Amino acid sequence: MYKNISSCSDLHLFVSIGSSHTRIYFDADLRYRAVVTDINSSLAAVLKDCGPAILINQDIVKQMTAILLDILDKRHPCQQDLGEEDETESLEESSEWDWQTIDAALDLVAGLATALGPLFGELWKIFEKPVMKYASSSEATERAAGVGTIATCIGGMGGAVGPFTPVCRFYISPLLLQPHVMVMLPSVRSSC
């Protein structure tokens, strides 16, 4: 089923690692962007490789959803300027860290979709608006990350994507007509 699980002992190890990641996620000092970014990236990788085993109960999913929404809406404590950071940090470095934090959050949303499959449909109702905001951004990097997240979520949900198809098509279809997309191989374009 998931590519890195070949035995019960592997599954136990992944659940232990995933459980410790989720504990860290809720117990860590989440004021630091690097910490939040690394945890989100790690959780996304574990979910994509190992499935939903680390999502032990609904409370974890609810807490994770709340944190991800805060990050995507740029309201998370790690995204607030509390005046504690080095004064010499340039605005460009700060913006890069902010984007890495958002990108890791989008990866975790995609990881949840991959792990939960058709069950992700209920969460998509929550994440749809913030993800679509990035997919319709005027900045190419944000737009690409948003569209990639939508594509991964669609793939993860499978047949459960039906009710969301019109909105997803609305955001993705115009992007397929852009010049840089038109040079893609037809098979790549069709998977978008």
C-alpha positions in Angstrom: 0.0 0.0 0.0 2.5 2.7 1.1 5.9 2.3 -0.4 8.0 2.3 2.8 6.0 -0.1 4.9 7.0 -3.8 4.3 6.3 -5.3 7.7 4.5 -4.9 11.0 7.7 -3.8 12.6 8.1 -1.1 10.0 4.6 0.1 10.6 5.2 0.2 14.3 8.3 2.3 13.7 6.6 4.7 11.4 3.7 5.1 13.8 6.1 5.8 16.7 8.0 8.4 14.6 4.8 9.9 13.4 3.4 10.1 16.9 6.5 11.8 18.1 6.3 14.3 15.2 2.7 15.1 16.1 3.5 15.5 19.8 6.3 17.9 18.8 3.9 19.7 16.5 1.7 20.6 19.4 4.2 20.9 22.1 7.0 22.8 20.3 7.6 26.5 20.6 5.8 27.4 17.5 7.0 31.0 17.4 10.0 30.1 15.2 9.4 29.8 11.5 12.2 27.3 11.0 10.7 24.9 13.6 7.2 25.1 12.1 8.5 24.7 8.6 10.6 21.7 9.4 7.8 20.0 11.4 5.3 20.6 8.6 7.8 19.2 6.0 8.5 16.2 8.1 4.8 15.4 8.8 4.0 15.8 5.1 6.7 13.3 4.1 5.6 10.8 6.8 1.9 11.1 5.7 2.8 10.6 2.0 5.1 7.7 2.7 3.2 5.9 5.5 -0.4 6.9 5.3 -2.8 8.0 8.0 -1.4 5.8 10.9 0.1 8.9 12.7 -3.3 10.6 12.7 -4.3 8.6 15.9 -7.5 10.5 16.6 -9.7 13.3 15.3 -8.3 15.8 17.9 -4.9 15.6 16.1 -6.5 16.3 12.8 -8.5 19.2 14.2 -5.4 20.8 15.9 -3.4 20.3 12.7 -6.1 21.8 10.6 -6.3 24.9 12.9 -2.5 25.4 12.7 -2.4 25.0 9.0 -5.2 27.5 8.5 -3.4 30.0 10.6 -0.3 29.5 8.6 -2.1 29.8 5.2 -3.9 32.9 6.4 -0.6 34.3 7.7 -1.9 34.6 11.3 0.3 31.9 12.9 2.6 33.1 15.8 5.7 32.2 13.8 4.6 34.7 11.1 4.1 37.6 13.5 6.9 40.1 14.0 7.4 40.0 17.7 10.6 42.1 17.5 12.7 39.2 18.8 14.4 38.4 15.6 17.8 39.7 14.6 17.5 43.3 13.5 19.9 42.7 10.7 17.7 40.1 9.0 16.8 41.6 5.7 13.2 41.9 4.5 14.1 39.5 1.6 15.3 36.8 4.0 12.2 37.2 6.1 9.9 37.0 3.0 11.8 33.8 1.9 11.2 32.2 5.3 7.6 33.2 5.3 7.1 31.6 1.9 9.0 28.4 3.0 6.6 28.2 6.0 3.5 28.5 3.7 4.9 26.1 1.1 5.5 23.5 3.8 2.0 24.0 5.1 0.7 23.4 1.5 2.8 20.3 1.4 1.2 19.1 4.6 -2.3 19.8 3.2 -1.3 17.6 0.2 0.1 15.0 2.5 -3.2 14.8 4.4 -5.0 14.4 1.1 -2.7 11.6 0.1 -2.9 9.8 3.4 -6.7 10.2 4.0 -7.8 9.6 0.4 -11.6 10.0 -0.1 -12.0 11.0 3.5 -10.1 14.2 2.8 -13.2 15.6 1.1 -14.4 16.9 4.5 -11.1 18.6 5.1 -11.0 20.0 1.6 -14.2 22.0 2.4 -12.0 23.8 5.0 -8.8 24.1 3.0 -10.4 24.9 -0.3 -10.6 28.7 0.1 -7.0 29.3 1.4 -5.5 26.9 -1.2 -7.5 28.6 -4.0 -6.2 32.0 -2.8 -2.7 30.8 -3.6 -3.7 29.1 -6.9 -5.2 32.4 -8.1 -2.2 34.6 -6.9 -0.5 37.0 -9.3 2.8 35.6 -8.1 4.0 32.6 -10.1 5.6 30.8 -7.2 2.4 31.0 -5.1 0.2 30.1 -8.1 2.3 27.0 -8.9 2.3 25.8 -5.3 -1.4 26.4 -5.0 -2.2 24.5 -8.3 0.2 21.7 -7.3 -1.6 21.4 -4.0 -5.0 21.3 -5.7 -3.7 18.6 -8.1 -2.3 16.5 -5.3 -5.5 16.9 -3.3 -7.6 15.9 -6.3 -5.4 12.8 -6.8 -5.7 11.9 -3.1 -9.4 12.3 -2.9 -10.0 10.2 -6.1 -13.7 9.8 -6.8 -14.7 11.9 -3.8 -13.5 15.0 -5.6 -16.8 15.1 -7.6 -18.6 17.8 -5.6 -15.5 20.0 -5.8 -14.8 19.6 -9.6 -16.4 22.8 -10.8 -14.4 25.0 -8.4 -11.2 23.2 -9.1 -11.7 23.4 -12.8 -12.4 27.2 -12.5 -9.0 27.7 -11.0 -6.9 25.2 -13.0 -8.4 25.6 -16.5 -7.1 29.1 -17.2 -3.7 28.1 -16.0 -3.4 25.4 -18.6 -3.7 28.0 -21.4 -0.7 30.0 -20.2 2.3 29.9 -22.6 4.7 28.2 -20.2 2.2 25.4 -19.7 1.5 25.0 -23.4 5.1 23.9 -24.0 4.6 20.9 -21.7 4.1 17.4 -23.1 0.4 16.7 -23.6 0.5 13.9 -21.1 1.9 16.2 -18.4 -0.7 18.9 -19.3 -3.5 16.3 -19.0 -2.5 15.3 -15.6 -2.7 18.9 -14.4 
